[in-house]
Amino acid sequence: HEEGDAFLLRAARPIAAGEEVTLDYGPRANAELVTTHGFAIAANAHESVLLSLGPQPGDPLSPVKEKLLRAGNLSAPYTLSLAALRTDSDLLLVLRLLCANSAELKSYADAF
């Protein structure tokens, strides 16, 4: 091969002739896999989307919600993924806060 048109992989253990060799691309969303490696994985457990969320214009509780977001150190973008929906993620905390009524906001404020 000419200089620069190949690369060398060194195995961390002996590999038998005919044994399958695989590469682990790590926990990556399909958008990254497609743009960096040229493929996507069906039903990718690491699929995610970044969301920019905040109080709705005209919401009379918007100033309180913005204050609580700052107090909780919660700022966009928020990651929407299967993992985020299965845990008490920043995304779920923000969604609860943005949908809260005044009584719920009072209980959240007490937590801060």
LINWO-V113080 format. One record per helix or strand. SS is the DSSP state (hx for helix, st for strand). FROM is the first residue (numbers start at 1). TO is the last residue. If there is no record, write none. Layout:
# LINWO-V113080
ss:SS from:FROM to:TO
ss:SS from:FROM to:TO
This chain:
# LINWO-V113080
ss:hx from:30 to:37
ss:st from:48 to:51
ss:hx from:62 to:71
ss:st from:78 to:81
ss:hx from:82 to:86
ss:hx from:90 to:99
ss:hx from:102 to:111
